[in-house]
Amino acid sequence: MLGKILNLKLSSAEKKRLRKGTIIKFFEGSLLSAPLIFVFLVLNDLFDDSLSLLKVVLLTAALIICLFLQGALNYWAMMINYPNAYSLMKQLRLQLGNHIRLLPMWFFSRRKTGDLGTIVTQDIKNIEPVPSFLYSEVIGIITTLIVSSILPFALNWRLGLAILIGLPLSIPIFLWTDRLYKQCNLSKQKALVEVNSRIIEYVQGISVIRAFNQTGARFSKLENALETYRKTNIDEVVKLAAPIMFFSGVLELGACLILLIGPYVLFNGQVTLPVLIYFLVLSLAIYSPFQGMADLIAQIRTTQTSLGRVREVMTTQPLQESYADQSFTGFDIEFHNVSFQYEDKRVLHDVNFKVRERSITALVGPSGSGKTTITNLIARFWDVDDGSILIGGVNIKDVKTEYLLANISIVFQDVYLFNDTILNNIRLGAPDATFDQVVEAARLARCHNFIEALSEGYNTIVGEGGSTLSGGQKQRISIARAILKDTPIILLDEATAALDPENESLIQQAIDELVSTKTLIIIAHRLSTIKAADQILVLDQGRVVEHGKHNDLLALNGLYKRLWSYRQRAKNWKLSSNKRVIRKTGRLGSGIS
């Protein structure tokens, strides 16, 4: 049952420990009613005038033994349940992480920044009490309730019914309170996600915020999110205070009935005075398990909300994995009638082209024409809606994703470096590479010299996202990372976008050195860097409108020619004499022309 709740397949050892912990909690719960039984025995002997010092000593000793056994059983259950619980939570974390790794990129693009982080950290933490505490606690409470009810009904079934009369009456209130908890937890979870998203946004964007003097304005969004979270927590207390008090009051109606009908049954000779006193004492203690259950509602509901969010991720279908052990025999790339859309927006329309193995193909076109989408589809970050993508004649859907990505290196437009050493960042795709191999890759990417000039060299920590390095430096490290991975296919998405002219030339040399052994697909806005490409594909509104070599495309006098002309004119732009506007050399007026 617990395995179904957590969506986990429990091992035989985990099931055995879980059963053992449950049985121990059952016996512990049975002993919790022992003190009340001893109270009855003492009262009965006391009124029969048969209570002796020996009986008092024996009953006291028995009570001490029961209390000791309760503590021992509780400790024993904890020693079994908690290690088993954290073993299960480790399994759940690994299962969740592995599942997230296989999800398509649309899953991440549709979620807020802090949402997934909240699921992986806070929601998993909220679930931890289920196997470690809540599961066994519920078993213990139910057991205590059952055992505590046996003796009262055996002594007098009328008083037994009276003492429990509040239970059925309190169930509707319990369910009402439960619904309120659920609503409040959903609101709290939504507010917490917003807080986490705003914190991440504020920290990651602090340089932009300060540069545009928006510190106060952006901070107000974080402040508003925190205020909303505060209000949701206060609303929970306000909304639930009355139902919880009402629940406790109705539950304890049995104590009032005992006071009302107890003297009646006593005077009619249906019960003895010790029995009546026992029921009066019992009425003060028997409701504790129910109230304990009510106190658990908040934790249970928090857990259920978190379980729902984790299940939502776990039930999101990953990209369909191939079970065949198929491999590529070559590394030419073909698009056959490929169409693709992001949600409701069609991005590619019936795209067809072929990239020869060990050649350079450049993708150019206006922003939003589908260039980056093509590289993402080759890496299978998304699946095509129609058509197929072949590598070496094999549909990429027919090979394992790990095998596909093992044959592809990607240099992204927005480079991300981990808060680690430069050495480990370059080794990302080849963790077993030697130091000399890392240095050689850095030399090819023209970043060895600036790395050596750093205080710690290759052991320099680059900070979160590579914050201690310039854009060009990060880009070159990213290229070194791709070179070291040494895959047959390399995808360069605006690889020279963040480089100055000198470094652009150096990177171009590094790219030229790869041509003889790699299949390269390059996205470039600087058209001068891809003049020597074996093939240039010109995209516009998700379609390949032109293709050929540089000179052939210029001769077509189409979109590529216009893009080339714009780029050539852009080279002549400079600051105007008043240093406030940009204008083209030899032209009057202001603004960009």
BAKEVO-358810 format. One record per residue: residue in three letters; z, x, y of N, C-alpha, C, O in turn. Coordinates in steps of 0.2 Angstrom, whole numbers, plus 5000, padded with zeros to 4 digits. Example, Ala and Ser with C-alpha at 12.3 -4.5 7.8 and 13.67 -1.06 7.14 Angstrom:
BEGIN
ALA503950664972503950624978503950664984504250714983
SER503550644989503650684995503950645000504050675006
//
This chain:
BEGIN
MET500050044994500050005000500050045006499650035011
LEU500450095006500550145012499850185013499650195019
GLY499550195008498850235008498350185011497950215015
LYS498350125010497950075013498050065020497650065025
ILE498750065022498950065029498650125033498350115039
LEU498750185030498550245034497750265033497550305035
ASN497450225028496750235027496650305024496250345025
LEU497150325019497150385016497150375008497450325006
LYS496850425005496950424997497450474995497450534996
LEU498050444993498650474991498550514985498250484980
SER498750574984498750614978499250584973499750544976
SER499250604967499750574962500450604964500950564963
ALA500550664966501150694969501450654975502050644975
GLU500950634979501250604985501450534984501950504986
LYS501050504979501250434977501950434973502350394974
LYS502050484969502650494966503250504970503750474969
ARG503150544975503650554980503850494984504450474986
LEU503250454986503350394990503750344986504250314988
ARG503650334979503950284975504750314974505150264975
LYS504850374974505550404973505950384979506450364979
GLY505650404985505950384991506150314992506650294995
THR505650274990505750194991506350174987506750134989
ILE506350194980506850174976507550204978508050164978
ILE507550264981508250284984508450244990509050224990
LYS507950224994508150175000508350114997508750075001
PHE508050084992508250024989509050024987509349984988
PHE509250084983509950084981510350094987510950074988
GLU510150134992510550144999510650075002511150055004
GLY510150035002510149965005510649925001510949885004
SER510649934995511149894991511849904992512249864992
LEU511949974994512649994995512949975002513549975003
LEU512449955006512649945013513049875014513449875018
SER513049835009513449775009514049785005514549735005
ALA514249845002514849854998515449845003515949815000
PRO515449875009516149865013516349785013516949775013
LEU515849745014516049675014516349645008516749605008
ILE516049675002516349654996517049674995517449634992
PHE517149734997517849764997518349725001518949705000
VAL518049695007518449655012518649595008519249575008
PHE518149565004518349495001518849514995519349474994
LEU518849564992519249584986519949594989520449564986
VAL520049624995520649634998520949575000521549554999
LEU520549525003520849465006521049415000521549385001
ASN520649414995520849374989521449394986521849354984
ASP521549464985522249484982522749474987523349464985
LEU522649484993523149474998523449404998524049394999
PHE523049354998523249284998523549264992523949214991
ASP523349294986523549284980524249314979524549304973
ASP524449354983525049394983525049444977525549454974
SER524449464975524349514970524149584972523949624968
LEU524149594978523849654981524449704980524949694983
SER524249764977524749814976524549874979523949884981
LEU524949924980524749994983524250024979523750054981
LEU524350014972523850044968523150024969522650054969
LYS523049954970522449924971522149944978521549954978
VAL522549944983522349974989522050044989521550054992
VAL522450084985522150154984521550154981521050184983
LEU521450114975520850114971520250084975519750114975
LEU520350024979519849994983519650044989519050054990
THR520150074992519950124997519550184994519050204997
ALA519750204988519350264985518650244984518150274985
ALA518650184981517950154979517550144985516950164985
LEU517850124991517450114997517250185000516650195002
ILE517650234999517450305002516850324997516450355000
ILE516950314991516350334986515750304988515250334988
CYS515750234990515150204992514850224998514250234999
LEU515350245003515050265009514750335008514250355012
PHE515150375004514850445003514150434999513650475001
LEU514050394995513450384991512950364996512350384996
GLN513050315001512650295006512350355010511750365010
GLY512750395012512550455016512150505012511650525014
ALA512350515005511950555001511250534999510850564999
LEU511250464998510650434997510150435003509550445002
ASN510450425009510050425015509750495016509250505018
TYR510250545015509950615015509450635010508950665012
TRP509550615004509050624999508350595000507850625000
ALA508450535003507750495005507450535010506850535010
MET507850555015507550595021507150655019506650675021
MET507550695014507250755011506650745007506250795007
ILE506550685005505950665001505350635006504750655006
ASN505550585010505150555014504850595020504250585021
TYR505250635023504950665029504450725027503950725030
PRO504650765022504050815021503450785018502850805020
ASN503550725014502950685012502550655017501950655017
ALA502950635022502650595028502250645032501650635034
TYR502450705033502150755037501550785033501050815036
SER501550785027501050805023500450755023499850775024
LEU500650695023500150635024499850635031499250625032
MET500250655036500050655043499550715044499050715048
LYS499650775041499250825041498550805038498050825040
GLN498550775032497950745029497550705034496950705034
LEU497950655037497650615042497350645047496750635049
ARG497650695050497350735056496750775054496250775057
LEU496750805048496150845045495650795044495050805046
GLN495750735041495250685040494950655046494350655047
LEU495350645051495150625058494650675061494150665064
GLY494950735061494550795064493850805061493350815064
ASN493850795054493250805051492750755052492150765052
HIS493050695052492650635054492350635061491750625062
ILE492750655066492450665073491950715073491450705077
ARG491950765069491450825069490750795067490250825069
LEU490750745063490150715060489850655064489350635063
LEU490250635069490050575073489450595078489350655080
PRO488950545079488450565084488650565091489250545092
MET488250605095488550615102488650555106488950555111
TRP488250495104488350435108489150415108489350385113
PHE489450425103490150415102490550445108490950415111
PHE490450505109490750545114490550525121490950515126
SER489950505122489650495129489950425131489950405137
ARG490150375127490350315129491150305130491350255132
ARG491450365129492150355129492450395135492150445138
LYS492950375138493250405144493550475142493650485136
THR493650525147493850585145494450595141494550635136
GLY494950555143495650565140495750515134496250525131
ASP495250475132495250425127495350465120495850445117
LEU494850505119494850535112495450585112495750595106
GLY495650615117496250665117496850625116497350645112
THR496950565118497550515117497550495110498050495107
ILE496950485107496950465100497150525095497550515091
VAL496850585097497050635092497750665093498050685088
THR498050655099498750675100499250625100499650615095
GLN499250575105499750525105499750475100500250455097
ASP499150455098499150395093499350425086499650385083
ILE499150485085499350515078500050525078500350505073
LYS500350545084501050555084501450485084501950475080
ASN501150435086501450365086501450335079501850295077
ILE500950365075500850345068501350375063501550355058
GLU501650435065502050475061502650435058502850445053
PRO502950395062503550355060503450315054503950295050
VAL502850295053502650245047502850275040503250245037
PRO502650335038502850355032503450395032503850395027
SER503750415038504350455038504950405039505550425037
PHE504850355042505450315044505350235043505750205040
LEU504850215046504750135046504750105040505050055038
TYR504250135035504150105029504850105025504950045022
SER505150155024505850155020506350115024506750085021
GLU506350115031506850075034506749995033507249965032
VAL506149975033505949905031506249885024506549835023
ILE506049935019506349925012507049915012507349875009
GLY507449965016508149965016508449895019508949865016
ILE508149875024508349815028508249755023508749705023
ILE507649745020507549685015508049695010508349635008
THR508149755007508649755001509349735003509649695000
THR509549765009510249745012510349665013510849645011
LEU509749635015509849565016509849525010510249485009
ILE509449545005509549514998510249524995510549474993
VAL510449584995511049594991511649564995512149534992
SER511649565002512149535006512149455005512749425006
SER511649425003511649355002511849334995512049274994
ILE511849374990512049354984512749324983512849274981
LEU513249364986513949344985514149284989514449234986
PRO513849274995514049214999513749154995514149104995
PHE513149154992512949094989513349084982513449024980
ALA513549134979513949134973514649104975514949064971
LEU514949114981515549084983515549014985515948974983
ASN515048994989514948924991514248924994514048955000
TRP513848884991513148884993513048845000512548865003
ARG513548795001513448765008513548815014513148815018
LEU514148855013514248905018513648955018513548985023
GLY513448975012512849015012512248995016511949035019
LEU512148935015511548905019511648905026511248915030
ALA512348885028512448885035512448945038512148955044
ILE512649005035512649065038511949095039511849135043
LEU511449065035510749095036510349045039509749045039
ILE510648985042510248935045509848955051509248935052
GLY510049015054509749035060509049075058508649085063
LEU509049095052508449135050507749105051507349125054
PRO507649045047507049005048506948985055506348985058
LEU507448975059507348945066507149005070506848995076
SER507349065068507149125073506449155071506249195075
ILE506149135066505549165064504949145069504649195071
PRO504949085072504449075077504549115083504049145086
ILE505149125085505349175091505149245089504949275093
PHE505249265083505149335081504349345081504149395084
LEU503949295079503249295080502949295087502549335089
TRP503349255091503149255098503349325101502849355105
THR503849355100504049415102503549475100503349515104
ASP503349465094502849515091502249505095501949565096
ARG501949445096501349445100501449475107500949505109
LEU502049465110502149495117502149575116501849605121
TYR502449595111502449665110501749695109501549745112
LYS501349655106500649675105500249675111499849725113
GLN500349625115499949625122500149685126499749715129
CYS500849695126501149745131500849815128500749855132
ASN500849825122500649885119499949905121499749965122
LEU499449855120498749865122498749885129498349925131
SER499149845134499049865141499349935142499049975146
LYS499849955139500150025139499650075137499550125140
GLN499350065131498850105129498250115133498050175134
LYS498050065136497450065141497650105147497250145150
ALA498250095150498550125156498650205154498450245158
LEU498850215148498950285146498350325146498250385148
VAL497850295143497150325143496850345150496650395151
GLU496950295154496750305161497150365164496850395168
VAL497750365163498150425166497950485163497850535167
ASN497850495157497550555154496850575157496750635158
SER496450525157495750535160495850565167495450605169
ARG496250535171496250555178496550625179496350665183
ILE497050635174497350705175496850755173496750805176
ILE496450745168495950795165495450795171495250855173
GLU495250745174494750745179494950785185494550825188
TYR495550775187495850805193495950885192495750925196
VAL496150905186496250975184495551005184495451065187
GLN495150975180494451015179494051015185493651055186
GLY494150965189493750955195494050985202493850965207
ILE494651015201495051035207494651075212494751075218
SER494151125210493851165214493351125218493251135224
VAL493051075215492551035219492950985224492750975229
ILE493550955221493950915225494150955232494150925237
ARG494351015231494651055237494051075241494151075247
ALA493451085238492951115242492651055247492451065253
PHE492750995245492450935249493050895252493050845254
ASN493650935252494250905256494450835253494550795257
GLN494350825247494550755244495150755240495250715235
THR495650815241496250815237496650755237496850725232
GLY496750725243497150665243496850605240497150565237
ALA496150595242495750545239495750535232495850485229
ARG495650595229495550605221496250595218496350565213
PHE496750625222497450615219497750545219498150525215
SER497450505224497650435224497450405218497850355216
LYS496850415215496650385209497150405203497350355199
LEU497350465203497850485198498550445199498850425195
GLU498750445206499350415208499350335206499850305203
ASN498750305207498650235205498750225198498950175195
ALA498450275194498450265187499150275184499350235180
LEU499550315187500250325185500650265187501150245184
GLU500450235193500850175195500750115191501150075189
THR500050115188499850055184500250065177500550015174
TYR500350135175500650145169501450125169501750105165
ARG501750145175502450125177502550055176502950025173
LYS502050015179502149945180502049915173502449865171
THR501649935169501549905162502149915158502349875154
ASN502549975159503149985155503649945158504049915154
ILE503749935164504249885167504049815165504549775163
ASP503449795165503249725163503449715156503649655154
GLU503349765151503549755144504349735144504549695140
VAL504749775148505449765148505649695150506049655147
VAL505249675156505449605159505149545154505549505153
LYS504549555151504349505147504749495141504749435138
LEU504949545138505249545131506049535132506349515126
ALA506349545137507049535138507349465135507749465131
ALA507049415138507249345137507049325129507549305126
PRO506449345127506349325119506849365115507049335110
ILE506949425116507449465112508149435112508449425107
MET508349415118509049385118509049315115509549295111
PHE508449275116508449215113508449215105508749175102
PHE508049265103508049285095508749295092508949265087
SER509049335096509749355093510249295094510649285089
GLY510149255099510549195100510449145094510949115091
VAL509849125093509649085087509849105081510049075076
LEU509749175080509949205073510649195072510849185066
GLU511049195077511749195076512049125076512649115076
LEU511649075075511849005075512248995069512748955069
GLY512149035064512549025058513249035059513749005056
ALA513449085063514149095065514449035068515049025066
CYS514149005072514348945075514448885070514948855070
LEU514048885065514048835060514648845055515048795053
ILE514748905054515348925050516048905053516448875050
LEU516048915060516648895064516748815063517248785064
LEU516148775063516148705064516348675057516748635056
ILE515948695052516048665045516548705041516748675036
GLY516748765043517248805038517848765038518148755032
PRO518248745043518848705042518748645038519248625034
TYR518148605038518048545035518048555027518448525023
VAL517748605025517648625018518348655015518448645009
LEU518648685020519348715018519848655017520148655011
PHE519848605021520348555021520148505015520648475012
ASN519548505013519348465007519448505001519248474995
GLY519648565001519748604995519148634992519248654986
GLN518648634995518048664993517948734993517648764989
VAL518348764997518448844998519148854999519548815001
THR519348914997519948944998519948985005519448995008
LEU520548995008520649025014520349095014520049115019
PRO520449135009520149205009519349195009519049245012
VAL519049145006518349135006518149125013517649155015
LEU518449075016518249055023518349115028517849135032
ILE518849155027518949215031518349265030518149295034
TYR518249275023517649315022517049295025516649335028
PHE516849225025516249205028516249215036515749235039
LEU516849215039516949225046516749295048516449315052
VAL517049345043516949415044516149425043515849465047
LEU515949395038515249405036514749385041514249415043
SER514949335045514449305050514449355056513949345060
LEU514949405057514849455062514449515060514249555064
ALA514249515053513949575051513249565048512849605048
ILE513149505045512549495041511949495045511349505042
TYR511949485052511349475056511149545058510549555061
SER511549595057511349665059510649685056510249715060
PRO510549675050509849695047509249655051508749685052
PHE509349595052508849555056508749585063508149595065
GLN509349595066509249625073508949695073508649715077
GLY509149735067508849795067508049795066507649835068
MET507849735062507149725061506849705068506249735069
ALA507149675072506849655079506849715083506349725087
ASP507349765082507249825086506649865084506449905088
LEU506449855078505949895075505249865077504749905077
ILE505249805080504649775082504249825087503649835086
ALA504549845092504249885097503849945094503349965095
GLN504249985089503950045086503450025081502950055081
ILE503549965078502949945073502349925077501849945075
ARG502449885083501849865087501449925090500849935090
THR501849975092501550035095501150075089500650095090
THR501450075083501150105078500550065076499950095075
GLN500550005076499949965074499349965079498849975077
THR499549975086499049985091498750055090498150055090
SER499150105088498850165087498450175081497950205081
LEU498650135076498250135069497650105070497150125068
GLY497650045075496950015076496450065080495850055078
ARG496750105084496350145088496050205083495450225084
VAL496450225079496250275074495750255069495250285068
ARG495850185067495450155062494750145066494250155062
GLU494750125072494150115076493650185075493050175074
VAL494050245076493650305076493450315069492850335067
MET493850305064493750325057493150275054492850295049
THR493150215057492650165054491950175058491450145056
THR491950215063491250225066490850265062491050325059
GLN490250245061489850275056489550345058489250345063
PRO489650395054489350465056488650465055488350415052
LEU488350515057487650525055487550525047487950555044
GLN487050495045486950495037486850565035486350595036
GLU487350585030487250645027486850645021486850595017
SER486450695020486050705014486450735009486850775010
TYR486350705003486750734997486350784993486550814988
ALA485650784995485250834991485350904994485550915000
ASP485250954990485351024992484651054994484451104991
GLN484351014998483651035000483751095006484251085010
SER483251135006483251185011482551195014482051165012
PHE482551235020481851245023481451295020481751355018
THR480851295020480451345017480051375023479851435022
GLY480051345029479751375035480151345041480551305040
PHE479951375047480351345053479851325058480051335064
ASP479351295057478951265062479251195062479551165058
ILE479151165068479451105070478951055072478451065076
GLU479050995069478550935071478850875073479350855070
PHE478650845078478850775080478250725078477750735080
HIS478450675074477950625072478150555074478650525072
ASN477850535080477950465082478650455084478950405082
VAL478950505087479750495088479850455095479550465100
SER480250405094480550365099481250365099481550365094
PHE481550365105482350365105482550335112482250335117
GLN483150295111483450265117484150275117484550275112
TYR484450285123485150295124485450225126485250195131
GLU485750185121485950125122485350075124484950065119
ASP485250055130484750005131484150045135483650005137
LYS484250105136483750145140483250185135483550225132
ARG482650165135482150205131482050275134481850275140
VAL482150325131482050395134481450425131481050465135
LEU481250425125480650445122480250395119480450345116
HIS479550405120479050345118478550385113478050415116
ASP478550375107478050395102477850465104477250475105
VAL478250515103478150585105477850615099478150615093
ASN477350655100477050695094476850765097476550775102
PHE477150815093476950885094477150925089477550905084
LYS476850985088477051035083477151105086476851125091
VAL477751135084477951205087477851245081478151245076
ARG477351295082477251345076477851395075478251405080
GLU477951415069478551465068478351525071477851545072
ARG478951555074478951615078478451615084478051665085
SER478551565087478151555094478651525099479151505098
ILE478351525105478751505111478451435113477851435115
THR478851385114478651325116479051305122479651305122
ALA478751295128479151275134479051195135478551165134
LEU479651165137479651095139479751095147480251125149
VAL479351065150479351055157479250985159478950945155
GLY479450965165479350895168479950875172480450915173
PRO479850825176480350805181481050785177481050775171
SER481550785181482250765178482250695175481950655178
GLY482550695169482550625166481950615162481850555159
SER481450665161480850655157480950655150480550635146
GLY481550685147481650685140481750755137481750765131
LYS481750805141481650875139482350895135482250915129
THR482950875137483550895134483650855128483950875123
THR483350785128483450745123483050775117483250765111
ILE482450805118482050835112482450885109482550885103
THR482850925112483250985109483850955106484050975100
ASN484150905109484750865105484550835099484850835094
LEU483950805099483650775092483450825087483650815081
ILE483250885089483150935084483750965081483750975075
ALA484250965085484950985082485250925079485850935076
ARG484950875079485250805076485950785079486350765075
PHE486050795086486550775089486550695089487050655089
TRP485950665089485750595088485250595083484950645081
ASP485150535080484650515076484050485079484250435084
VAL483450495078482850455081482950385079483150365074
ASP482650345083482650275082481950255078482050215073
ASP481450295079480850285076480450355075480650395079
GLY480050355070479750425068480150475064480650455062
SER479950535064480350585061480250655064479750665067
ILE480750695062480750765065480750805058481150805054
LEU480250855058480150895052480250965054480050995059
ILE480651005050480651075050480451105044480751095039
GLY479851145044479551175038479351125034479351135027
GLY479151065036478851005032479450965029479250915026
VAL480050975031480650945028480950905034481150925039
ASN481050835032481350795037482050815038482450825033
ILE482350825044482950855045483550805043484050825042
LYS483350745042483850695039483950705031484450685028
ASP483550745028483550755021483950825019483950845014
VAL484250855025484650915023485350905026485450865030
LYS485750945023486450935026486550955033486151005035
THR486950925037486950945044487251015045486951045050
GLU487651035041487951105042487351155041487351205044
TYR486951135036486351185034485851185040485651235042
LEU485751125043485351125049485551165054485151205057
LEU486151155056486451185062486551265061486551305065
ALA486651285054486651355053486051385054486051455055
ASN485451355055484851385056484551375063484051385065
ILE485051345068484851335075485451365079485951355078
SER485151405084485651425090485451385096484851375097
ILE485951365100485851325106486151365112486751385112
VAL485751375117486051395124486051335128485451315131
PHE486551305130486651245134486551265141486651315144
GLN486351205145486251215152486951225155487051265160
ASP487451185153488151185155488551225150488751205145
VAL488651295151488951335146489651325146490051315151
TYR489951325140490651315139490951375135490751385130
LEU491451415138491751465135492451445133492751415138
PHE492751465128493351445126493851495129493751555131
ASN494551475130495051515133495251565128495751565125
ASP494851615127494951665122494551735125494351735130
THR494551785121494251845123493451835123493151795120
ILE493151885127492451885127492151895120491651865118
LEU492551945116492351955109492251895105491751885101
ASN492851855105492851795101492351745103492151705099
ASN492251735109491751695112491051705110490651665108
ILE490851775109490151795107490151785099489651765097
ARG490751795096490751785089490751715086490751705080
LEU490751665091490851595089490351575083490651545079
GLY489751595083489251575078489251625072488951605067
ALA489551675073489551725067490251765067490351825069
PRO490751725065491451755065491551815061492051855063
ASP491151835057491251895053490851955056490852005052
ALA490551945061490151995064490652055066491152045068
THR490352115065490752175067490752185075490352155078
PHE491152225077491152245085490552275087490252255092
ASP490252315083489552345085489052295085488552295089
GLN489052245081488552195081488652155087488152135090
VAL489252135089489352105095489052135101488752115106
VAL489252205101488952245107488252245107487952245113
GLU487952255102487152255102486852185104486452185108
ALA487252125102486952065105487052065112486652035116
ALA487652085115487752085122487252135126487052115131
ARG487052185123486552225126485952195127485552195132
LEU485752155121485052115121485152065126484652045130
ALA485752035127485751975132485952005139486051965144
ARG485952075140486052105146486752085150486752075156
CYS487252085145487952075148488452125146488952125148
HIS488152175142488652235140488952265146489552285146
ASN488552285151488752325157489352295161489852325162
PHE489252225162489752195166490352185162490952185165
ILE490252175155490852165151491252235151491952225151
GLU490952285150491252355150491652365157492152405157
ALA491352335162491752355169492352315169492752325174
LEU492452265165493052225166493652265163493652305159
SER494252245166494852285164495052285157495252345154
GLU494952235153495052235146494452235142494452235136
GLY493852245145493252245141493052185137493152125140
TYR492952195131492752135127493352095125493352045122
ASN493952125126494552085125494852045131495452025131
THR494452045136494652005142494651935140494151905137
ILE495151895142495251825141494851795147494951805153
VAL494451745145493951715151494251655154493951625159
GLY494751625151495051565154494751505152494251505148
GLU495051445153494751385151494051375154493951375160
GLY493651365149492951355151492551415154492051405156
GLY492851465153492651535156492651535164492251555167
SER493251505166493351505173493451565177493351565183
THR493551625174493551685177492951725178492851775181
LEU492351695175491751725176491251685180491351625181
SER490751715182490251675186489751645182489751655176
GLY489351595185488951555181488451595177488251585171
GLY488151655180487651695177487951735171487651745166
GLN488551755172488951795167489051755161488951775155
LYS489251685162489351645157488751625153488751625147
GLN488251625157487551605154487351665149487051655144
ARG487451725151487251785147487651795141487451815136
ILE488351775142488751775136488551725131488551735125
SER488351665133488051615129487451635125487351615119
ILE487051675129486451695126486551745120486251755115
ALA487051795122487251845117487551805111487451835105
ARG487951755112488151715106487651685102487651695096
ALA487051665105486551635101486151695098485951685092
ILE486051755101485751815098486151835092485851845086
LEU486851835092487251865087487151815081487251835075
LYS487151745082487051705077486451715072486451705066
ASP485951735076485351765072485051705068484951715062
THR484851655071484551595067483851595068483551625073
PRO483451565064482751565064482451525070481951535073
ILE482851475073482651435078483151435084483751435083
ILE482951445090483351455096483151405101482551395103
LEU483551365103483451315109483751335115484451345115
LEU483351345120483651365127483551315132483051295134
ASP484151285134484151225139484251255145484851265147
GLU483751265150483851295156484251355156484751375159
ALA484051405151484451465150484451515156484951555157
THR483951505161484051555167484251515173484151545178
ALA484451455172484551415178485151445183485051435189
ALA485651475180486151505184486151575185486651605187
LEU485551605184485451675185485051695192484651655194
ASP485251745195484951775200484251805198484251815192
PRO483851825203483151845201483151905196482851915192
GLU483651955198483752015194483952005187483652025182
ASN484451955186484651945179484151895175484151895169
GLU483851855179483251815176482751855173482551845167
SER482551915176482151965173482351995167482052005162
LEU483052015167483352045161483351995155483252015150
ILE483551935157483551885151482851865149482751855143
GLN482351875153481651865151481551915146481151905141
GLN481751975147481552035143481952015136481652035131
ALA482551995136482951975130482551925126482551925120
ILE482351875129481951825126481351845123481151825117
ASP480951895126480351925124480451965117480051965113
GLU481051995117481252035111481351985105481252015099
LEU481451925106481651875100480951845098480951815092
VAL480451845101479851815100479551825093479351785089
SER479551885091479251915085479651885079479251875073
THR480251865079480551835073480851765074481151735069
LYS480851735080481151675081480651615083480151635086
THR480851555081480551495084480951475090481451455090
LEU480651485096480951465103480751405106480051395106
ILE481151365108480951305112481351315119482051315118
ILE481051315124481351335131481251275135480751255136
ILE481851255138481751205144481851245150482351285151
ALA481351235155481351275161481151245167480651205167
HIS481551245173481251225179480951275183480451265187
ARG481151345182480751395185480151415180480151445175
LEU479651385183478951385178478751455178478351475173
SER478951505182478651575182478951605175478651655173
THR479551585173479851615167479451595160479551625155
ILE479051545161478751525154477951525155477651495151
LYS477751565159476951575160476651605153476151585152
ALA477051645150476751675144476951635137476751665132
ALA477151575138477351535132476751515128476151515131
ASP476751515122476251505117475951425118475351415117
GLN476451385121476251315121476751285127477351295126
ILE476451245131476951215136476751135135476251115136
LEU477351105134477351025134477551005140478151015142
VAL477150955143477350925150477550855148477150815146
LEU478150835150478450775149478450735155478650765160
ASP478350665155478450625160478650555158478250525154
GLN479250535160479550465158479550455150479350405147
GLY479750515146479750505139479150515135479150505129
ARG478650535138477950545135477750615136477850645141
VAL477350645131477050705132476350695135475950665132
VAL476350705142475650695145475150745146474550735147
GLU475450815145474950865145475250925140475850925139
HIS474850965137475051015133474551075133473951055133
GLY474751135132474251185132474651255135475251255136
LYS474251305136474451365140474451355147474151305150
HIS474751405150474851395158474251385161474151345165
ASN473751435160473151425164472751365162472451335167
ASP472751345156472451285154472651225158472351175160
LEU473351225158473651165162473551165169473451115172
LEU473551225172473351225179472651195180472551165185
ALA472151215176471451195176471451115176470951085178
LEU471951085173471851015172472050975178471850915179
ASN472351015183472450985190472850915189472750865193
GLY473350915184473850855183474550875185474650905191
LEU474950845182475650845183475950925183476350935188
TYR475750955178475951025178475751065184476151105187
LYS475151055187474851085193475251065199475451115203
ARG475451005199475850985205476551015205476851045210
LEU476851015199477551055198477451125200477951155203
TRP476951155198476851225199476751245207477051285209
SER476351195210476251205217476951195221477051225226
TYR477351145219478051135222478451195221478751215226
ARG478451225215478851285214478551345218479051385221
GLN477951355219477651405223477851395230478051445234
ARG477851335233477951325240478751335241478951355246
ALA479151315236479851325237480051405237480551415240
LYS479651445235479851515236479851535243480151585245
ASN479451505247479351525254479951485259479951495265
TRP480351445256480851415260481351465262481551515259
LYS481651455269482151505271482551465276482351405278
LEU483051495279483451455284483151465290482751505292
SER483151405294482851405301483251445306483751465304
SER482951455312483251495317483951475319484351515321
ASN484051405319484751385321485251385315485751365317
LYS485051405309485451415304485751345301486251345298
ARG485551295303485751225301485351185297485551145293
VAL484751205297484251165293483851215289483751275291
ILE483451195284483051235280482351205281482151145281
ARG481851255282481151235283480651285280480851345279
LYS480151265279479651315276479351355282479251335288
THR479151415280478951465285478351445288477851415285
GLY478251445295477651425298477651355300477151335303
ARG478151315298478151245300478651225305479251255305
LEU478551175309479051145314479451095311479251065305
GLY479951075314480351015311480951035307481051095306
SER481350995305481951005301481950975295481550925293
GLY482450995291482450965284482151005279481851055280
ILE482150985273481751015267481050995267480950935266
SER480651035266479851015266479551055260478951045259
//
